[in-house]
Amino acid sequence: MADPVIIIGAGQAAFSFANRLRQLGHEAPVTMIGLEPEPPYQRPPLSKKYLLGEMSFDRLLLRPLSWYEENGVELRLSTWVEEIDRDQRQLCLQNGERLSYKTLVLATGASPRTLPAPMGGDLAGVYTVRDKQDADRLATVMRPGARLLIVGGGYIGLEAAAVARHLGLEVTVIEMAERILARVAAAETADAVRALHQCHGVTIREKTGLSRLIGEAERVVAAELSDGSVIEVDLVIAGIGVTANDVLARKAGLAVQNGIVVDAHARTSDPDIFAVGDCAMLPYQGALIRLESVQNAVDQAEAAAAMVAGGDKPYEPKPWFWSDQYDAKLQIAGLNLGYDETLTRAGTRQGSLSVWYYRQDRLIAVDAINDAKAYVTAKKLLDQGLSADKQIVADPQSDLKQLLA
C-alpha cells in the first residue's frame, strides 16, 4: 500500500485533492483533518441562497458522508493540528495524538479579517461571513427593518448588502478608499455596481472609514465614522478581506509570504508538503499571488493530486471569478493586475456591459455584467493566450465572434 497522505483542511481544495487522487487510481491511505464539524461543503452559496433560506445545507455538501467511506478517505472533523514535525514527518493534534505522513497537503484556507476590539469589534452584533456558523448566526438577526452597517466596499461586503436588502434590512456600506472595488476593478465596473446598489436602496459612503463602534450593554448600537458623523446600527458586518491561514506553516519553518509560498507544482519549500487553495502563494506571470476563488482551489488541488500520483505537469492558473448581486451576475476572466487601459462595451441587454482590461496593448482581463457572451469570448481568448482587437471591442455593433476568428 502507498504511503499515507494527510490533508489539513476540509474545504473545497481539500476535497478536490482527495477526489482527484482517487480518480487517478492512487491507493494511498488519505486522512482529511477539518476544524469544522461539517464535511466539505460549498462556501459561496452560504452568504446568498443558504442565508436567504433558498438552499438547505445538505445541498451544499460536496459529497455525502458515504463517499468518504467508499473512497477510503478518513474524515477527522472538529479536529486541528497544533504542530507539524517535519523531521519526523508527523503531526501533533490538539488532543496530543500524533499522525505520520509521507505526503502532507496544506489546504487551510483563509480567515476573515475582524474589526479590532478597541474599535468595538468585540461587541455583540458584529459579524463576519465565511463559514456555516457565520451564516447561521446572521440568519437569526437579519430581519426586515434592522439597520445594517457593512464595513468594506469589496465583493464580500457588496454581496452581503444585496442579500440584506433582499431580506428587507436598511443597509449602509462604508468604504475608506476613493471608491468601492478600488483594489479589484476599474472605475467603470465600480460605477455600474454602485448604481445597481443605489437603485436597490443601499446607502454607499465612499472615502469614509470607521472610527469606532458604540455599544450599550456590550451590544453595538451606533457607529462613529471617519467624517465625524454617527449613525445608529443594529448589526455590523466586517467585509474587509481575508488573511491566509499560514500560521501552522510558518511555525514549521516553511517559506511564508502573505500565504504559503509554493512552486508551479504546488510544492512548498519542503518537497513532501504541498499547499493548495486560498492559503497558497503561487507563481503567476512572474509574480507570486494568492487566488481566492473556487476555480483555483479546485484546479490547483487537482494539479497537486496529479503530482502526488506520479505526474509532473505544472499548474498554469487561468483565473475566473463571479459575483451574484440582486439580478446581476458579474463574471470576471483573467486578472487585471497592472492594467494601463480599459475599454467599456455596452451589452445587448439593458444594463449589461463589459470592461476590457489591457496592459501594453494586450488583453489581460474582462469584467462582464449580465453579458455572458463577452465573458465567454474573453475567457476563450485568455485561455488561448490571445489578445482582443480594440476596434472590435469598442464597437458595440460588432460581433465578438470576430475576435476568435
Secondary structure by P-SEA (a helix, b strand, c coil): cccbbbbccccaaaaaaaaaaaaaccccbbbbbbccccccccccccccccccccccccccccccaaaaaaaccccccccccccccccccbbbccccbbbbbcbbbccccccccccccccccccccccccccaaaaaaaaacccccbbbbbccccaaaaaaaaaaaaaccbbbbbbcccccccccccaaaaaaaaaaaaaabbbbbccbbbccccccccccccccccccbbbbbcbbbbccccccccaaaaaaccccccccccccccccccccccccccccccccccbbbbbccaaaaaaaaaaaaaaaaccbbbbbbbcccccccccbbbbbccccccccbbbbbbccccccbbbbbbcccccccccccccaaaaaaaaaaaaaccccccccccccccccccccc
